[in-house]
Structures are given as structure tokens and as C-alpha cells.
Amino acid sequence: MPGRRVRCKYEQRNIRAVQSDLDSTSRFSRFVSSFAEHKKNPQEKQASDVAAGRLTPAPAGSAPQPPVTSRQPTAPTRPRPAPPPSRRRVLAPPQDQPQVHRAAEPMAPSPLLVRPPAPVSSPLSPRRCPPAVTAAASVRAAPAPTAASPFSRLRTKCRAASDVREDYSSTPIDIVADVKTEKIVVLGGSGFVGSAICKAAVSKGIEVVSLSRSGRPSYTDPWVDQVNWQAGDVFYARWDEVLVGATAVVSTLGGFGNEEQMKRINGEANIIAVNAAKEYGVPKFILISVHDYNLPSFLLTSGYFTGKRKAESEVLAKYPGSGVVLRPGFIYGKRKVNGFEIPLDAVGQPLEKLLSSVENFTKPLSSLPASDLVLAPPVSVDDVAYAAINAVVDDSFFGVFTIEQIKEAAAKVRA
């Protein structure tokens, strides 16, 4: 009957499944027993192997040898199923471009991850990373490479060193730099003494403004271009423009003529300049005056000396702590007049050396009236110029200075 046949087929399948299970159970029991035998004492295991015929008895003093048996052929293994196809999407090249197949090139090792092998005889020793801002680093090297490995990799690990400490307890230091820039106004800067003062000031990096009736001089020296030359008269000058930013005024105003002219040039012109400098807040005023030559008082009533002494009194009154009065004698140097050079140093320099050499003998005579007309040594125009520059830069330099003091002040600036 059709129904019985179907049932018989299923019963046969069940019987085969039970037999397969029994075979699996017997194989598992044999594995357990074999594993238990391996765990026995070596002597007991050897005796059991001899009894079971897996080992042949050996002569005394030698270990038993297993019987030589032929290797049984193993059953053919079941072929593995092929792996499923990859699900990655492969982008086909555009149809308008021909597909180019290139041979696979061997990939070069990355220079950032691979290092060449170190010699086998000298394994890598630990190294230290360069010190960082807040921590030091140590380097640990991998085991030495063998001949079988063409490359070796270094593994680095940086850790903070315990001996590196940062100190944030220090307080900031305030540095106050007193940068002082000088700017002087030279009255009569195109004259004999005034041009020497302008030249000395330029050599010391001082900004210079010259005010004179002639303005810029006719000669062309390298320092002339570094001076701001302004033409004007002291009696009609625009002081608000001339004295802007000035730190000192140096007056070389003076001249000869009749009494009224000498009083006006030597006295009134300087007094106007002193009052203007004081009004516009110029902190220093330097006046180039004249030595009195130890003359009697009745000879000092001329307009030249009268004008100079009035100007000196005005400077010391308006600038009691910073006013400077220089009293040189005969001033020598190369004086330029209308393009011609008058060599006053040809007379003044030898005379200065002569009087300086006999100074110890002539000192007792200096108390005699008008003795300095002969005994007062001449002064170089450069000494007068550098003495004026010393008065500009040295705040402790003020008052009235004689011939010897002028030379000493000039030596300070020259040094």
C-alpha cells in the first residue's frame, strides 16, 4: 500500500540515524578511554601498551620500541564548499575611456612605519626621545631582527619624566627703559662756533635744528644734510615752530659793532631766546659767552661785555638748575667766510701748547689785572662744541664754566 511504503522509508531513516548516533557514541567513548590512558603513570601505560600489542618487549636496559606497522590510508576528506561571492561593489571604468590593466607592483614598505634592520651582533639599545617642553621621553626597541625577517619595526612609547618640573611661582619683572632722545636748537648754527656744535651733535646722534639769518651754509659736508636749517631772525622768529620737541637750546649769538649794536646782539637777542625757551618748556639752555680776561671793571662796561653779562644773568635766573654758561677765551679752528677758509688753528694751536707748558710758572701772575689777555690759553672750537654737547646730555652739568673746565667737559664726550 502507498501509505505503508512511506512509513517504512521513514522507519529505515530513523534506524540509520540511531546507528549513526551509536557510532558517534562509541567513538567518543574510545576517545575518553584513550585520553585516560595517556594520563596514567608512564610505567602502567607502557605495560598496557605491551599487553595490547602496541609495543614490543625490549631487552633489559633499553626502552620498548613500538611495532612497525604500515600506515593506514586515510579516508578521503569531504571537499569544502566554495566561499560566497564578495558583495563589494566594483566601479566599472567609464565607457568613453579605455580600460587599462596594469600589472600589480610590489608595495614598498612605508618609511614612517618601517625601519631598516639593525645588525644582529649589536641589538638595539634603548634610546631617549628629544626633550619636549614639559616632559622627557624614553624609547623601547623591539627584539633584535633575525635573518628571516627582512624588516623590523620600532615601537616607541613616551612617558613624562619624573625629574622634569615646571616652576610657575616666579613673578613677572617689569623693566622700565628710560630711552631719551635729544633734540637741540642751535641759534646761529651756520656761524663758526654754531656749525661746530651742529657737527658734533650729529656725530652723537642728536637731532639738530639750526636758526640763523643765512640759513643753510654754502659748503657741502656730509653732516650738513642731517641738520634742519631754518632761516630767520631771533627778534621775529616763530618760536612755536622752531622749539617744537626741543630738549635744549644752544645760543652762539654775539658780535661786534657800536655800543648799541653789541648790546642788542650780545644781550637782547639772547634774553629773548631765553624767555622763549622758558615759555615753550625747553628744559635746558646753554649760552656761549666770553672769558673776562681778568679785566678791571671799568673796562667791562663796553657793549660787548655788558650784553654778555646780562644774557648770563638771564640764563642763570630762568634756569637755575639746568642753565649752562661757557666762558671760552680765544677760539681757534678753520673758519669759513664766503667760501674761504681762515686757518685760525695755525696760530691758536701752537699758542695753546706753549701756554699749557708754562702754566705752572704763569699761575702766580694770573692775579694781576688784565693778565689773562696774555696768559689765558686759546680753546679749540671742537672743545667748545663738545662741552656744549656734554651740557645737553649730562643733567648734572650746569653753572658757569671756565676755560679749563670747558676742556675737561669736552674730554668726557670725546672719550
Stockholm file with secondary structure:
# STOCKHOLM 1.0

chainA/1-415         MPGRRVRCKYEQRNIRAVQSDLDSTSRFSRFVSSFAEHKKNPQEKQASDVAAGRLTPAPAGSAPQPPVTSRQPTAPTRPRPAPPPSRRRVLAPPQDQPQVHRAAEPMAPSPLLVRPPAPVSSPLSPRRCPPAVTAAASVRAAPAPTAASPFSRLRTKCRAASDVREDYSSTPIDIVADVKTEKIVVLGGSGFVGSAICKAAVSKGIEVVSLSRSGRPSYTDPWVDQVNWQAGDVFYARWDEVLVGATAVVSTLGGFGNEEQMKRINGEANIIAVNAAKEYGVPKFILISVHDYNLPSFLLTSGYFTGKRKAESEVLAKYPGSGVVLRPGFIYGKRKVNGFEIPLDAVGQPLEKLLSSVENFTKPLSSLPASDLVLAPPVSVDDVAYAAINAVVDDSFFGVFTIEQIKEAAAKVRA
#=GR chainA/1-415 SS CHHHHHHHHHHHHHHHHHHHHHHHHHHHHHHHHHHHHHTSCHHHHHHHHHHHTSSBCCCTTSCCBCCCCCCCCCCCCCCCCCCCCCCCCCCCCCTTSCCCCCCCCCCCCCTTTCBCCCCSSSCCCCEEECCCSSCCEEECCCCCCCSSCSCBCCCBCCCCCTTCCCCCCCCCCCCCCCCCCCEEEEETTTSHHHHHHHHHHHHTTCEEEEEESSCSCSSCCGGGGGEEEEECCGGGCCHHHHTTTCSEEEECCCCCSSHHHHIIIIIIHHHHHHHHHHHTTCSCEEEECCCCTTCCGGGGGSHHHHHHHHHHHHHHHHCTTTEEEECCCSEESEEEETTEEEETHHHHHHHHHHHHHTHHHHGGGGGSTTTHHHHSCCEEHHHHHHHHHHHHHCTTCCEEECHHHHHHHHHHHHC
#=GC SS_cons         CHHHHHHHHHHHHHHHHHHHHHHHHHHHHHHHHHHHHHTSCHHHHHHHHHHHTSSBCCCTTSCCBCCCCCCCCCCCCCCCCCCCCCCCCCCCCCTTSCCCCCCCCCCCCCTTTCBCCCCSSSCCCCEEECCCSSCCEEECCCCCCCSSCSCBCCCBCCCCCTTCCCCCCCCCCCCCCCCCCCEEEEETTTSHHHHHHHHHHHHTTCEEEEEESSCSCSSCCGGGGGEEEEECCGGGCCHHHHTTTCSEEEECCCCCSSHHHHIIIIIIHHHHHHHHHHHTTCSCEEEECCCCTTCCGGGGGSHHHHHHHHHHHHHHHHCTTTEEEECCCSEESEEEETTEEEETHHHHHHHHHHHHHTHHHHGGGGGSTTTHHHHSCCEEHHHHHHHHHHHHHCTTCCEEECHHHHHHHHHHHHC
//
